[in-house]
Amino acid sequence: MTIRVLNPTSEANPQEIKPAVRLTTLRGKTVGFISNGKEGTAGFFAHLDRLLRERYEVANVVLHMKSNYSAPAEQSIIDEVKNWDLAITGLGD
């Protein structure tokens, strides 16, 4: 009997990715939420919206829901993220 062992690592050289610069304040910033659209996210994001505006003086909060909870976000959402200072994603049931 032959035992075949597979190597799960990628053969490609990974691209070096640097983390985004950390924000020093949220005051006056735009925060975007990307929701998977399940019921549990609505209350969570509404509460988080209030906290960000009241405690951290966030200027603008944008909420987008993916059209399919199990698929990646649509390209239109990804394109808009470039205009946000901070993006938060959420899952819920």
PDB file of N, CA, C and O in Angstrom:
ATOM      1  N   MET A   1       0.838  -1.169   0.000  1.00  0.00           N
ATOM      2  CA  MET A   1       0.000   0.000   0.000  1.00  0.00           C
ATOM      3  C   MET A   1       0.893   1.247   0.000  1.00  0.00           C
ATOM      4  O   MET A   1       1.867   1.340   0.747  1.00  0.00           O
ATOM      5  N   THR A   2       0.527   2.197  -0.862  1.00  0.00           N
ATOM      6  CA  THR A   2       1.272   3.438  -0.965  1.00  0.00           C
ATOM      7  C   THR A   2       0.542   4.544  -0.210  1.00  0.00           C
ATOM      8  O   THR A   2      -0.670   4.711  -0.353  1.00  0.00           O
ATOM      9  N   ILE A   3       1.279   5.286   0.584  1.00  0.00           N
ATOM     10  CA  ILE A   3       0.715   6.445   1.275  1.00  0.00           C
ATOM     11  C   ILE A   3       1.229   7.687   0.573  1.00  0.00           C
ATOM     12  O   ILE A   3       2.435   7.890   0.431  1.00  0.00           O
ATOM     13  N   ARG A   4       0.302   8.504   0.144  1.00  0.00           N
ATOM     14  CA  ARG A   4       0.647   9.735  -0.577  1.00  0.00           C
ATOM     15  C   ARG A   4       0.435  10.925   0.364  1.00  0.00           C
ATOM     16  O   ARG A   4      -0.659  11.102   0.901  1.00  0.00           O
ATOM     17  N   VAL A   5       1.462  11.730   0.562  1.00  0.00           N
ATOM     18  CA  VAL A   5       1.388  12.893   1.433  1.00  0.00           C
ATOM     19  C   VAL A   5       1.376  14.140   0.561  1.00  0.00           C
ATOM     20  O   VAL A   5       2.247  14.324  -0.290  1.00  0.00           O
ATOM     21  N   LEU A   6       0.386  14.991   0.780  1.00  0.00           N
ATOM     22  CA  LEU A   6       0.263  16.215   0.004  1.00  0.00           C
ATOM     23  C   LEU A   6       0.802  17.393   0.807  1.00  0.00           C
ATOM     24  O   LEU A   6       0.643  17.457   2.026  1.00  0.00           O
ATOM     25  N   ASN A   7       1.438  18.317   0.110  1.00  0.00           N
ATOM     26  CA  ASN A   7       1.960  19.526   0.729  1.00  0.00           C
ATOM     27  C   ASN A   7       0.929  20.641   0.528  1.00  0.00           C
ATOM     28  O   ASN A   7       0.688  21.040  -0.611  1.00  0.00           O
ATOM     29  N   PRO A   8       0.315  21.154   1.601  1.00  0.00           N
ATOM     30  CA  PRO A   8      -0.741  22.162   1.454  1.00  0.00           C
ATOM     31  C   PRO A   8      -0.228  23.583   1.243  1.00  0.00           C
ATOM     32  O   PRO A   8      -1.027  24.503   1.065  1.00  0.00           O
ATOM     33  N   THR A   9       1.068  23.778   1.259  1.00  0.00           N
ATOM     34  CA  THR A   9       1.600  25.135   1.104  1.00  0.00           C
ATOM     35  C   THR A   9       1.611  25.548  -0.355  1.00  0.00           C
ATOM     36  O   THR A   9       1.652  24.711  -1.257  1.00  0.00           O
ATOM     37  N   SER A  10       1.573  26.833  -0.566  1.00  0.00           N
ATOM     38  CA  SER A  10       1.582  27.379  -1.920  1.00  0.00           C
ATOM     39  C   SER A  10       3.006  27.392  -2.462  1.00  0.00           C
ATOM     40  O   SER A  10       3.961  27.630  -1.723  1.00  0.00           O
ATOM     41  N   GLU A  11       3.133  27.143  -3.722  1.00  0.00           N
ATOM     42  CA  GLU A  11       4.448  27.207  -4.359  1.00  0.00           C
ATOM     43  C   GLU A  11       4.797  28.635  -4.761  1.00  0.00           C
ATOM     44  O   GLU A  11       5.962  28.945  -5.009  1.00  0.00           O
ATOM     45  N   ALA A  12       3.804  29.491  -4.824  1.00  0.00           N
ATOM     46  CA  ALA A  12       4.042  30.875  -5.222  1.00  0.00           C
ATOM     47  C   ALA A  12       4.715  31.635  -4.085  1.00  0.00           C
ATOM     48  O   ALA A  12       4.516  31.328  -2.910  1.00  0.00           O
ATOM     49  N   ASN A  13       5.499  32.613  -4.449  1.00  0.00           N
ATOM     50  CA  ASN A  13       6.117  33.471  -3.443  1.00  0.00           C
ATOM     51  C   ASN A  13       5.068  34.454  -2.946  1.00  0.00           C
ATOM     52  O   ASN A  13       4.493  35.197  -3.742  1.00  0.00           O
ATOM     53  N   PRO A  14       4.812  34.468  -1.655  1.00  0.00           N
ATOM     54  CA  PRO A  14       3.784  35.381  -1.143  1.00  0.00           C
ATOM     55  C   PRO A  14       4.218  36.839  -1.282  1.00  0.00           C
ATOM     56  O   PRO A  14       5.388  37.179  -1.108  1.00  0.00           O
ATOM     57  N   GLN A  15       3.256  37.675  -1.596  1.00  0.00           N
ATOM     58  CA  GLN A  15       3.523  39.100  -1.711  1.00  0.00           C
ATOM     59  C   GLN A  15       3.579  39.689  -0.307  1.00  0.00           C
ATOM     60  O   GLN A  15       2.733  39.386   0.535  1.00  0.00           O
ATOM     61  N   GLU A  16       4.572  40.524  -0.062  1.00  0.00           N
ATOM     62  CA  GLU A  16       4.671  41.151   1.246  1.00  0.00           C
ATOM     63  C   GLU A  16       3.596  42.220   1.369  1.00  0.00           C
ATOM     64  O   GLU A  16       3.474  43.105   0.523  1.00  0.00           O
ATOM     65  N   ILE A  17       2.825  42.118   2.433  1.00  0.00           N
ATOM     66  CA  ILE A  17       1.750  43.075   2.676  1.00  0.00           C
ATOM     67  C   ILE A  17       2.029  43.766   4.001  1.00  0.00           C
ATOM     68  O   ILE A  17       2.241  43.117   5.025  1.00  0.00           O
ATOM     69  N   LYS A  18       2.025  45.077   3.963  1.00  0.00           N
ATOM     70  CA  LYS A  18       2.255  45.841   5.178  1.00  0.00           C
ATOM     71  C   LYS A  18       0.910  46.273   5.749  1.00  0.00           C
ATOM     72  O   LYS A  18       0.005  46.634   4.997  1.00  0.00           O
ATOM     73  N   PRO A  19       0.771  46.240   7.082  1.00  0.00           N
ATOM     74  CA  PRO A  19      -0.486  46.679   7.673  1.00  0.00           C
ATOM     75  C   PRO A  19      -0.729  48.163   7.416  1.00  0.00           C
ATOM     76  O   PRO A  19       0.208  48.937   7.218  1.00  0.00           O
ATOM     77  N   ALA A  20      -1.985  48.538   7.423  1.00  0.00           N
ATOM     78  CA  ALA A  20      -2.342  49.944   7.248  1.00  0.00           C
ATOM     79  C   ALA A  20      -1.825  50.747   8.430  1.00  0.00           C
ATOM     80  O   ALA A  20      -1.646  50.221   9.529  1.00  0.00           O
ATOM     81  N   VAL A  21      -1.589  52.014   8.187  1.00  0.00           N
ATOM     82  CA  VAL A  21      -1.163  52.901   9.254  1.00  0.00           C
ATOM     83  C   VAL A  21      -2.284  53.011  10.287  1.00  0.00           C
ATOM     84  O   VAL A  21      -3.446  53.213   9.934  1.00  0.00           O
ATOM     85  N   ARG A  22      -1.928  52.878  11.552  1.00  0.00           N
ATOM     86  CA  ARG A  22      -2.920  52.933  12.632  1.00  0.00           C
ATOM     87  C   ARG A  22      -3.463  54.354  12.769  1.00  0.00           C
ATOM     88  O   ARG A  22      -2.706  55.325  12.755  1.00  0.00           O
ATOM     89  N   LEU A  23      -4.776  54.458  12.900  1.00  0.00           N
ATOM     90  CA  LEU A  23      -5.394  55.762  13.111  1.00  0.00           C
ATOM     91  C   LEU A  23      -5.099  56.246  14.528  1.00  0.00           C
ATOM     92  O   LEU A  23      -5.116  55.453  15.469  1.00  0.00           O
ATOM     93  N   THR A  24      -4.832  57.529  14.684  1.00  0.00           N
ATOM     94  CA  THR A  24      -4.595  58.079  16.013  1.00  0.00           C
ATOM     95  C   THR A  24      -5.891  58.567  16.646  1.00  0.00           C
ATOM     96  O   THR A  24      -5.966  58.723  17.865  1.00  0.00           O
ATOM     97  N   THR A  25      -6.912  58.809  15.827  1.00  0.00           N
ATOM     98  CA  THR A  25      -8.214  59.250  16.310  1.00  0.00           C
ATOM     99  C   THR A  25      -9.281  58.830  15.304  1.00  0.00           C
ATOM    100  O   THR A  25      -8.996  58.615  14.126  1.00  0.00           O
ATOM    101  N   LEU A  26     -10.498  58.721  15.787  1.00  0.00           N
ATOM    102  CA  LEU A  26     -11.630  58.458  14.899  1.00  0.00           C
ATOM    103  C   LEU A  26     -12.425  59.729  14.626  1.00  0.00           C
ATOM    104  O   LEU A  26     -13.326  59.728  13.787  1.00  0.00           O
ATOM    105  N   ARG A  27     -12.100  60.806  15.322  1.00  0.00           N
ATOM    106  CA  ARG A  27     -12.814  62.080  15.167  1.00  0.00           C
ATOM    107  C   ARG A  27     -12.750  62.534  13.708  1.00  0.00           C
ATOM    108  O   ARG A  27     -11.677  62.656  13.117  1.00  0.00           O
ATOM    109  N   GLY A  28     -13.946  62.782  13.146  1.00  0.00           N
ATOM    110  CA  GLY A  28     -14.047  63.281  11.784  1.00  0.00           C
ATOM    111  C   GLY A  28     -13.810  62.246  10.695  1.00  0.00           C
ATOM    112  O   GLY A  28     -13.769  62.595   9.516  1.00  0.00           O
ATOM    113  N   LYS A  29     -13.654  60.996  11.060  1.00  0.00           N
ATOM    114  CA  LYS A  29     -13.346  59.943  10.088  1.00  0.00           C
ATOM    115  C   LYS A  29     -14.623  59.302   9.537  1.00  0.00           C
ATOM    116  O   LYS A  29     -15.713  59.471  10.084  1.00  0.00           O
ATOM    117  N   THR A  30     -14.456  58.572   8.453  1.00  0.00           N
ATOM    118  CA  THR A  30     -15.527  57.775   7.870  1.00  0.00           C
ATOM    119  C   THR A  30     -15.259  56.312   8.177  1.00  0.00           C
ATOM    120  O   THR A  30     -14.183  55.792   7.879  1.00  0.00           O
ATOM    121  N   VAL A  31     -16.245  55.652   8.775  1.00  0.00           N
ATOM    122  CA  VAL A  31     -16.143  54.235   9.098  1.00  0.00           C
ATOM    123  C   VAL A  31     -17.173  53.494   8.258  1.00  0.00           C
ATOM    124  O   VAL A  31     -18.338  53.890   8.205  1.00  0.00           O
ATOM    125  N   GLY A  32     -16.753  52.436   7.612  1.00  0.00           N
ATOM    126  CA  GLY A  32     -17.661  51.633   6.803  1.00  0.00           C
ATOM    127  C   GLY A  32     -17.841  50.247   7.391  1.00  0.00           C
ATOM    128  O   GLY A  32     -16.884  49.625   7.851  1.00  0.00           O
ATOM    129  N   PHE A  33     -19.073  49.773   7.372  1.00  0.00           N
ATOM    130  CA  PHE A  33     -19.399  48.421   7.815  1.00  0.00           C
ATOM    131  C   PHE A  33     -19.739  47.577   6.589  1.00  0.00           C
ATOM    132  O   PHE A  33     -20.460  48.021   5.696  1.00  0.00           O
ATOM    133  N   ILE A  34     -19.217  46.375   6.560  1.00  0.00           N
ATOM    134  CA  ILE A  34     -19.612  45.404   5.535  1.00  0.00           C
ATOM    135  C   ILE A  34     -20.271  44.249   6.283  1.00  0.00           C
ATOM    136  O   ILE A  34     -19.614  43.513   7.019  1.00  0.00           O
ATOM    137  N   SER A  35     -21.564  44.104   6.085  1.00  0.00           N
ATOM    138  CA  SER A  35     -22.343  43.079   6.772  1.00  0.00           C
ATOM    139  C   SER A  35     -22.574  41.894   5.846  1.00  0.00           C
ATOM    140  O   SER A  35     -22.677  42.049   4.629  1.00  0.00           O
ATOM    141  N   ASN A  36     -22.655  40.709   6.440  1.00  0.00           N
ATOM    142  CA  ASN A  36     -22.999  39.553   5.628  1.00  0.00           C
ATOM    143  C   ASN A  36     -24.498  39.487   5.379  1.00  0.00           C
ATOM    144  O   ASN A  36     -24.971  38.616   4.649  1.00  0.00           O
ATOM    145  N   GLY A  37     -25.257  40.418   5.990  1.00  0.00           N
ATOM    146  CA  GLY A  37     -26.681  40.521   5.722  1.00  0.00           C
ATOM    147  C   GLY A  37     -27.567  39.639   6.571  1.00  0.00           C
ATOM    148  O   GLY A  37     -28.788  39.657   6.412  1.00  0.00           O
ATOM    149  N   LYS A  38     -26.981  38.867   7.469  1.00  0.00           N
ATOM    150  CA  LYS A  38     -27.805  38.021   8.327  1.00  0.00           C
ATOM    151  C   LYS A  38     -28.436  38.867   9.428  1.00  0.00           C
ATOM    152  O   LYS A  38     -27.954  39.953   9.750  1.00  0.00           O
ATOM    153  N   GLU A  39     -29.508  38.355   9.990  1.00  0.00           N
ATOM    154  CA  GLU A  39     -30.330  39.103  10.947  1.00  0.00           C
ATOM    155  C   GLU A  39     -29.536  39.641  12.140  1.00  0.00           C
ATOM    156  O   GLU A  39     -29.787  40.757  12.593  1.00  0.00           O
ATOM    157  N   GLY A  40     -28.597  38.872  12.642  1.00  0.00           N
ATOM    158  CA  GLY A  40     -27.857  39.264  13.836  1.00  0.00           C
ATOM    159  C   GLY A  40     -26.968  40.478  13.684  1.00  0.00           C
ATOM    160  O   GLY A  40     -26.548  41.057  14.685  1.00  0.00           O
ATOM    161  N   THR A  41     -26.673  40.876  12.474  1.00  0.00           N
ATOM    162  CA  THR A  41     -25.771  42.016  12.295  1.00  0.00           C
ATOM    163  C   THR A  41     -26.484  43.354  12.420  1.00  0.00           C
ATOM    164  O   THR A  41     -25.839  44.345  12.762  1.00  0.00           O
ATOM    165  N   ALA A  42     -27.768  43.427  12.164  1.00  0.00           N
ATOM    166  CA  ALA A  42     -28.483  44.712  12.143  1.00  0.00           C
ATOM    167  C   ALA A  42     -28.382  45.437  13.480  1.00  0.00           C
ATOM    168  O   ALA A  42     -27.995  46.605  13.510  1.00  0.00           O
ATOM    169  N   GLY A  43     -28.714  44.789  14.566  1.00  0.00           N
ATOM    170  CA  GLY A  43     -28.653  45.417  15.882  1.00  0.00           C
ATOM    171  C   GLY A  43     -27.237  45.742  16.299  1.00  0.00           C
ATOM    172  O   GLY A  43     -26.982  46.792  16.888  1.00  0.00           O
ATOM    173  N   PHE A  44     -26.317  44.845  15.997  1.00  0.00           N
ATOM    174  CA  PHE A  44     -24.914  45.067  16.350  1.00  0.00           C
ATOM    175  C   PHE A  44     -24.368  46.317  15.667  1.00  0.00           C
ATOM    176  O   PHE A  44     -23.766  47.171  16.318  1.00  0.00           O
ATOM    177  N   PHE A  45     -24.577  46.423  14.359  1.00  0.00           N
ATOM    178  CA  PHE A  45     -24.051  47.572  13.645  1.00  0.00           C
ATOM    179  C   PHE A  45     -24.776  48.865  14.029  1.00  0.00           C
ATOM    180  O   PHE A  45     -24.154  49.927  14.041  1.00  0.00           O
ATOM    181  N   ALA A  46     -26.055  48.804  14.339  1.00  0.00           N
ATOM    182  CA  ALA A  46     -26.778  50.003  14.789  1.00  0.00           C
ATOM    183  C   ALA A  46     -26.202  50.501  16.109  1.00  0.00           C
ATOM    184  O   ALA A  46     -26.008  51.703  16.289  1.00  0.00           O
ATOM    185  N   HIS A  47     -25.931  49.587  17.026  1.00  0.00           N
ATOM    186  CA  HIS A  47     -25.338  49.956  18.309  1.00  0.00           C
ATOM    187  C   HIS A  47     -23.925  50.510  18.111  1.00  0.00           C
ATOM    188  O   HIS A  47     -23.567  51.530  18.700  1.00  0.00           O
ATOM    189  N   LEU A  48     -23.142  49.852  17.300  1.00  0.00           N
ATOM    190  CA  LEU A  48     -21.778  50.298  17.036  1.00  0.00           C
ATOM    191  C   LEU A  48     -21.773  51.664  16.353  1.00  0.00           C
ATOM    192  O   LEU A  48     -20.913  52.495  16.642  1.00  0.00           O
ATOM    193  N   ASP A  49     -22.711  51.898  15.463  1.00  0.00           N
ATOM    194  CA  ASP A  49     -22.856  53.204  14.808  1.00  0.00           C
ATOM    195  C   ASP A  49     -23.028  54.298  15.867  1.00  0.00           C
ATOM    196  O   ASP A  49     -22.332  55.313  15.837  1.00  0.00           O
ATOM    197  N   ARG A  50     -23.964  54.083  16.807  1.00  0.00           N
ATOM    198  CA  ARG A  50     -24.204  55.075  17.868  1.00  0.00           C
ATOM    199  C   ARG A  50     -22.958  55.315  18.711  1.00  0.00           C
ATOM    200  O   ARG A  50     -22.607  56.461  18.994  1.00  0.00           O
ATOM    201  N   LEU A  51     -22.289  54.236  19.112  1.00  0.00           N
ATOM    202  CA  LEU A  51     -21.082  54.382  19.930  1.00  0.00           C
ATOM    203  C   LEU A  51     -19.991  55.166  19.205  1.00  0.00           C
ATOM    204  O   LEU A  51     -19.353  56.043  19.788  1.00  0.00           O
ATOM    205  N   LEU A  52     -19.787  54.847  17.952  1.00  0.00           N
ATOM    206  CA  LEU A  52     -18.736  55.532  17.190  1.00  0.00           C
ATOM    207  C   LEU A  52     -19.024  57.022  17.049  1.00  0.00           C
ATOM    208  O   LEU A  52     -18.114  57.845  17.148  1.00  0.00           O
ATOM    209  N   ARG A  53     -20.284  57.369  16.817  1.00  0.00           N
ATOM    210  CA  ARG A  53     -20.643  58.784  16.659  1.00  0.00           C
ATOM    211  C   ARG A  53     -20.589  59.527  17.998  1.00  0.00           C
ATOM    212  O   ARG A  53     -20.069  60.641  18.069  1.00  0.00           O
ATOM    213  N   GLU A  54     -21.127  58.908  19.062  1.00  0.00           N
ATOM    214  CA  GLU A  54     -21.216  59.585  20.359  1.00  0.00           C
ATOM    215  C   GLU A  54     -19.886  59.631  21.107  1.00  0.00           C
ATOM    216  O   GLU A  54     -19.498  60.687  21.607  1.00  0.00           O
ATOM    217  N   ARG A  55     -19.196  58.524  21.189  1.00  0.00           N
ATOM    218  CA  ARG A  55     -17.968  58.463  21.993  1.00  0.00           C
ATOM    219  C   ARG A  55     -16.723  58.895  21.228  1.00  0.00           C
ATOM    220  O   ARG A  55     -15.809  59.488  21.802  1.00  0.00           O
ATOM    221  N   TYR A  56     -16.689  58.596  19.928  1.00  0.00           N
ATOM    222  CA  TYR A  56     -15.456  58.819  19.184  1.00  0.00           C
ATOM    223  C   TYR A  56     -15.576  59.888  18.107  1.00  0.00           C
ATOM    224  O   TYR A  56     -14.634  60.131  17.353  1.00  0.00           O
ATOM    225  N   GLU A  57     -16.745  60.524  18.041  1.00  0.00           N
ATOM    226  CA  GLU A  57     -16.991  61.646  17.138  1.00  0.00           C
ATOM    227  C   GLU A  57     -16.689  61.322  15.667  1.00  0.00           C
ATOM    228  O   GLU A  57     -16.148  62.144  14.928  1.00  0.00           O
ATOM    229  N   VAL A  58     -17.053  60.108  15.275  1.00  0.00           N
ATOM    230  CA  VAL A  58     -16.934  59.703  13.868  1.00  0.00           C
ATOM    231  C   VAL A  58     -17.883  60.572  13.046  1.00  0.00           C
ATOM    232  O   VAL A  58     -19.028  60.790  13.443  1.00  0.00           O
ATOM    233  N   ALA A  59     -17.419  61.061  11.918  1.00  0.00           N
ATOM    234  CA  ALA A  59     -18.227  61.965  11.093  1.00  0.00           C
ATOM    235  C   ALA A  59     -19.262  61.233  10.252  1.00  0.00           C
ATOM    236  O   ALA A  59     -20.374  61.727  10.068  1.00  0.00           O
ATOM    237  N   ASN A  60     -18.906  60.068   9.745  1.00  0.00           N
ATOM    238  CA  ASN A  60     -19.781  59.384   8.799  1.00  0.00           C
ATOM    239  C   ASN A  60     -19.661  57.876   8.983  1.00  0.00           C
ATOM    240  O   ASN A  60     -18.559  57.341   9.107  1.00  0.00           O
ATOM    241  N   VAL A  61     -20.800  57.201   8.999  1.00  0.00           N
ATOM    242  CA  VAL A  61     -20.824  55.741   9.066  1.00  0.00           C
ATOM    243  C   VAL A  61     -21.588  55.237   7.849  1.00  0.00           C
ATOM    244  O   VAL A  61     -22.708  55.673   7.582  1.00  0.00           O
ATOM    245  N   VAL A  62     -20.975  54.319   7.119  1.00  0.00           N
ATOM    246  CA  VAL A  62     -21.561  53.761   5.900  1.00  0.00           C
ATOM    247  C   VAL A  62     -21.802  52.270   6.144  1.00  0.00           C
ATOM    248  O   VAL A  62     -20.930  51.572   6.661  1.00  0.00           O
ATOM    249  N   LEU A  63     -22.981  51.792   5.773  1.00  0.00           N
ATOM    250  CA  LEU A  63     -23.299  50.372   5.935  1.00  0.00           C
ATOM    251  C   LEU A  63     -23.614  49.767   4.579  1.00  0.00           C
ATOM    252  O   LEU A  63     -24.450  50.278   3.834  1.00  0.00           O
ATOM    253  N   HIS A  64     -22.932  48.670   4.266  1.00  0.00           N
ATOM    254  CA  HIS A  64     -23.222  47.908   3.054  1.00  0.00           C
ATOM    255  C   HIS A  64     -23.472  46.459   3.436  1.00  0.00           C
ATOM    256  O   HIS A  64     -22.785  45.907   4.295  1.00  0.00           O
ATOM    257  N   MET A  65     -24.444  45.857   2.802  1.00  0.00           N
ATOM    258  CA  MET A  65     -24.708  44.435   2.995  1.00  0.00           C
ATOM    259  C   MET A  65     -24.373  43.688   1.717  1.00  0.00           C
ATOM    260  O   MET A  65     -24.753  44.088   0.617  1.00  0.00           O
ATOM    261  N   LYS A  66     -23.652  42.596   1.896  1.00  0.00           N
ATOM    262  CA  LYS A  66     -23.347  41.757   0.746  1.00  0.00           C
ATOM    263  C   LYS A  66     -24.646  41.114   0.251  1.00  0.00           C
ATOM    264  O   LYS A  66     -25.560  40.864   1.037  1.00  0.00           O
ATOM    265  N   SER A  67     -24.719  40.855  -1.031  1.00  0.00           N
ATOM    266  CA  SER A  67     -25.932  40.243  -1.577  1.00  0.00           C
ATOM    267  C   SER A  67     -25.997  38.748  -1.280  1.00  0.00           C
ATOM    268  O   SER A  67     -27.075  38.155  -1.327  1.00  0.00           O
ATOM    269  N   ASN A  68     -24.864  38.141  -0.979  1.00  0.00           N
ATOM    270  CA  ASN A  68     -24.809  36.721  -0.669  1.00  0.00           C
ATOM    271  C   ASN A  68     -23.877  36.549   0.526  1.00  0.00           C
ATOM    272  O   ASN A  68     -22.682  36.826   0.425  1.00  0.00           O
ATOM    273  N   TYR A  69     -24.412  36.097   1.648  1.00  0.00           N
ATOM    274  CA  TYR A  69     -23.620  36.029   2.875  1.00  0.00           C
ATOM    275  C   TYR A  69     -22.410  35.115   2.780  1.00  0.00           C
ATOM    276  O   TYR A  69     -21.454  35.299   3.533  1.00  0.00           O
ATOM    277  N   SER A  70     -22.415  34.150   1.895  1.00  0.00           N
ATOM    278  CA  SER A  70     -21.304  33.207   1.823  1.00  0.00           C
ATOM    279  C   SER A  70     -20.287  33.544   0.733  1.00  0.00           C
ATOM    280  O   SER A  70     -19.303  32.826   0.558  1.00  0.00           O
ATOM    281  N   ALA A  71     -20.520  34.618   0.011  1.00  0.00           N
ATOM    282  CA  ALA A  71     -19.612  35.008  -1.074  1.00  0.00           C
ATOM    283  C   ALA A  71     -18.818  36.250  -0.666  1.00  0.00           C
ATOM    284  O   ALA A  71     -19.200  36.961   0.264  1.00  0.00           O
ATOM    285  N   PRO A  72     -17.727  36.502  -1.357  1.00  0.00           N
ATOM    286  CA  PRO A  72     -16.981  37.739  -1.090  1.00  0.00           C
ATOM    287  C   PRO A  72     -17.838  38.969  -1.386  1.00  0.00           C
ATOM    288  O   PRO A  72     -18.836  38.882  -2.101  1.00  0.00           O
ATOM    289  N   ALA A  73     -17.445  40.098  -0.837  1.00  0.00           N
ATOM    290  CA  ALA A  73     -18.156  41.349  -1.099  1.00  0.00           C
ATOM    291  C   ALA A  73     -18.071  41.698  -2.580  1.00  0.00           C
ATOM    292  O   ALA A  73     -17.086  41.395  -3.253  1.00  0.00           O
ATOM    293  N   GLU A  74     -19.119  42.335  -3.067  1.00  0.00           N
ATOM    294  CA  GLU A  74     -19.167  42.728  -4.468  1.00  0.00           C
ATOM    295  C   GLU A  74     -18.071  43.759  -4.760  1.00  0.00           C
ATOM    296  O   GLU A  74     -17.625  44.478  -3.866  1.00  0.00           O
ATOM    297  N   GLN A  75     -17.655  43.818  -6.003  1.00  0.00           N
ATOM    298  CA  GLN A  75     -16.593  44.730  -6.406  1.00  0.00           C
ATOM    299  C   GLN A  75     -16.963  46.183  -6.113  1.00  0.00           C
ATOM    300  O   GLN A  75     -16.088  46.980  -5.773  1.00  0.00           O
ATOM    301  N   SER A  76     -18.230  46.538  -6.237  1.00  0.00           N
ATOM    302  CA  SER A  76     -18.654  47.914  -5.953  1.00  0.00           C
ATOM    303  C   SER A  76     -18.382  48.283  -4.494  1.00  0.00           C
ATOM    304  O   SER A  76     -18.013  49.420  -4.203  1.00  0.00           O
ATOM    305  N   ILE A  77     -18.560  47.336  -3.581  1.00  0.00           N
ATOM    306  CA  ILE A  77     -18.261  47.585  -2.165  1.00  0.00           C
ATOM    307  C   ILE A  77     -16.761  47.713  -1.971  1.00  0.00           C
ATOM    308  O   ILE A  77     -16.297  48.625  -1.287  1.00  0.00           O
ATOM    309  N   ILE A  78     -16.011  46.816  -2.561  1.00  0.00           N
ATOM    310  CA  ILE A  78     -14.551  46.850  -2.443  1.00  0.00           C
ATOM    311  C   ILE A  78     -14.014  48.177  -2.971  1.00  0.00           C
ATOM    312  O   ILE A  78     -13.109  48.763  -2.377  1.00  0.00           O
ATOM    313  N   ASP A  79     -14.562  48.645  -4.071  1.00  0.00           N
ATOM    314  CA  ASP A  79     -14.115  49.916  -4.643  1.00  0.00           C
ATOM    315  C   ASP A  79     -14.411  51.082  -3.697  1.00  0.00           C
ATOM    316  O   ASP A  79     -13.618  52.019  -3.608  1.00  0.00           O
ATOM    317  N   GLU A  80     -15.539  51.033  -2.995  1.00  0.00           N
ATOM    318  CA  GLU A  80     -15.904  52.122  -2.094  1.00  0.00           C
ATOM    319  C   GLU A  80     -15.053  52.149  -0.830  1.00  0.00           C
ATOM    320  O   GLU A  80     -14.848  53.213  -0.245  1.00  0.00           O
ATOM    321  N   VAL A  81     -14.559  50.996  -0.406  1.00  0.00           N
ATOM    322  CA  VAL A  81     -13.744  50.911   0.804  1.00  0.00           C
ATOM    323  C   VAL A  81     -12.553  51.872   0.726  1.00  0.00           C
ATOM    324  O   VAL A  81     -12.088  52.369   1.752  1.00  0.00           O
ATOM    325  N   LYS A  82     -12.071  52.125  -0.459  1.00  0.00           N
ATOM    326  CA  LYS A  82     -10.928  53.032  -0.636  1.00  0.00           C
ATOM    327  C   LYS A  82     -11.234  54.435  -0.114  1.00  0.00           C
ATOM    328  O   LYS A  82     -10.308  55.193   0.175  1.00  0.00           O
ATOM    329  N   ASN A  83     -12.513  54.796   0.014  1.00  0.00           N
ATOM    330  CA  ASN A  83     -12.908  56.116   0.497  1.00  0.00           C
ATOM    331  C   ASN A  83     -13.108  56.157   2.012  1.00  0.00           C
ATOM    332  O   ASN A  83     -13.358  57.226   2.570  1.00  0.00           O
ATOM    333  N   TRP A  84     -13.003  55.025   2.675  1.00  0.00           N
ATOM    334  CA  TRP A  84     -13.222  54.962   4.111  1.00  0.00           C
ATOM    335  C   TRP A  84     -11.889  55.046   4.841  1.00  0.00           C
ATOM    336  O   TRP A  84     -10.845  54.678   4.302  1.00  0.00           O
ATOM    337  N   ASP A  85     -11.942  55.534   6.073  1.00  0.00           N
ATOM    338  CA  ASP A  85     -10.754  55.554   6.918  1.00  0.00           C
ATOM    339  C   ASP A  85     -10.601  54.249   7.688  1.00  0.00           C
ATOM    340  O   ASP A  85      -9.496  53.870   8.077  1.00  0.00           O
ATOM    341  N   LEU A  86     -11.726  53.568   7.902  1.00  0.00           N
ATOM    342  CA  LEU A  86     -11.735  52.327   8.670  1.00  0.00           C
ATOM    343  C   LEU A  86     -12.857  51.442   8.144  1.00  0.00           C
ATOM    344  O   LEU A  86     -13.961  51.921   7.885  1.00  0.00           O
ATOM    345  N   ALA A  87     -12.580  50.167   7.990  1.00  0.00           N
ATOM    346  CA  ALA A  87     -13.610  49.208   7.554  1.00  0.00           C
ATOM    347  C   ALA A  87     -13.778  48.145   8.640  1.00  0.00           C
ATOM    348  O   ALA A  87     -12.799  47.648   9.196  1.00  0.00           O
ATOM    349  N   ILE A  88     -15.030  47.809   8.929  1.00  0.00           N
ATOM    350  CA  ILE A  88     -15.363  46.779   9.901  1.00  0.00           C
ATOM    351  C   ILE A  88     -16.292  45.789   9.219  1.00  0.00           C
ATOM    352  O   ILE A  88     -17.283  46.181   8.603  1.00  0.00           O
ATOM    353  N   THR A  89     -15.971  44.508   9.329  1.00  0.00           N
ATOM    354  CA  THR A  89     -16.843  43.491   8.757  1.00  0.00           C
ATOM    355  C   THR A  89     -17.537  42.752   9.885  1.00  0.00           C
ATOM    356  O   THR A  89     -17.029  42.701  11.006  1.00  0.00           O
ATOM    357  N   GLY A  90     -18.697  42.179   9.594  1.00  0.00           N
ATOM    358  CA  GLY A  90     -19.422  41.480  10.635  1.00  0.00           C
ATOM    359  C   GLY A  90     -20.208  40.300  10.124  1.00  0.00           C
ATOM    360  O   GLY A  90     -20.698  40.289   8.995  1.00  0.00           O
ATOM    361  N   LEU A  91     -20.316  39.317  10.975  1.00  0.00           N
ATOM    362  CA  LEU A  91     -21.096  38.121  10.698  1.00  0.00           C
ATOM    363  C   LEU A  91     -22.185  38.012  11.741  1.00  0.00           C
ATOM    364  O   LEU A  91     -22.003  38.467  12.870  1.00  0.00           O
ATOM    365  N   GLY A  92     -23.297  37.427  11.394  1.00  0.00           N
ATOM    366  CA  GLY A  92     -24.358  37.252  12.370  1.00  0.00           C
ATOM    367  C   GLY A  92     -25.385  36.252  11.902  1.00  0.00           C
ATOM    368  O   GLY A  92     -25.539  36.003  10.707  1.00  0.00           O
ATOM    369  N   ASP A  93     -26.071  35.695  12.844  1.00  0.00           N
ATOM    370  CA  ASP A  93     -27.165  34.756  12.529  1.00  0.00           C
ATOM    371  C   ASP A  93     -28.410  35.143  13.269  1.00  0.00           C
ATOM    372  O   ASP A  93     -29.438  34.479  13.137  1.00  0.00           O
TER     373      ASP A  93
END
